[in-house]
Amino acid sequence: LERLDSPYETEARYGNKRTVTWIGYRVHLTETCDEGLPHLIVNAEISPASPPDHLTTLQIHTSLEAKALLPDEHLVDSGYVTAEHLADCETRFGVDLMGPVHPNTNWQSRANTGFDGRQFVVDWEREQVTCPEGKVSSKWRTAIDPHGKPVVRAHFSKRDCRPCPKRALCTKATVKGRCITMRPVAHEQAMERARQRENTDEFKQIYAQRAGVEGTISQSVRRLDLRHCRYRGAAKSYLQHIATAAAMNILRLDDWLCGVEPAKTRISHFARLAS
């Protein structure tokens, strides 16, 4: 059973994002960023406050597809990016999902001295993995992770791992050999391409356009009181979000027709003295 966080609003859930906590919902806004044109909200989605953002990634694209508003490139926060969505958005919607990918969090990556998955060579056709010391995996099997997602696990023989001089850099297992867990090939390759692209100047230049969304959130909160939910229930709250997005579009169209340009990133008085 799902926990109720308010006896007055049974669909509301507890949410937390860094230092901000609340009870209610999350709103997900999609806006245009074409140069020389007003930046308009083309889609608004609602979700419970507790689940992570990436659970709405496909929902957002499905709504955009229904409106014939799918973009070629969709610049999103890292919270909306997973290996699965990188691959699915490209094959299912023809959308290039662009956003920072989550780094590897295993201890080998954090130590920056061990052998993480990037040092292993994967042969998907032969279903084999070769370690940095040249040893080949002895077992390859598919499985389901705790989140219900398919994964591939390549196991190395303990006869190869136990006498290895680099064992301390590879695994903390005392008896068994190293096990490499990977996503399905399409998801793994999509994640690798995203990681490589993220380090390019082209990605940084394109992704810089997303900086304007912070202004959108600020305008919706400060001027249109988006975070104050006036109704009970997800359906009515979603209607409020749609009305708020429409009001923001009217304000932006009025500014654009009157020649009022969006404010640029502000520089503090102290920083301006150094320029």
Secondary structure, 3 states (H helix, E strand, C coil): CCCCCCCCCCCCEEEEECCEEEEEEEEEEEECCCCCCCCCEEEEEEEECCCCHHHHHHHHHHHHHHCCCCCCEEECCHHHCCHHHHHHHHHHHCCEEECCCCCCCCHHHHHCCCCCHHHCEEECCCCEEECCCCCECCEEEEEECCCCCEEEEEECCHHHHCCCCCHHHCCCCCCCCCEEEECCHHHHHHHHHHHHHHCCHHHHHHHHHHHHHHHHHHHHHHCCCCCCCCCCCHHHHHHHHHHHHHHHHHHHHHHHHCCCCCCCCCCCHHHHHHC
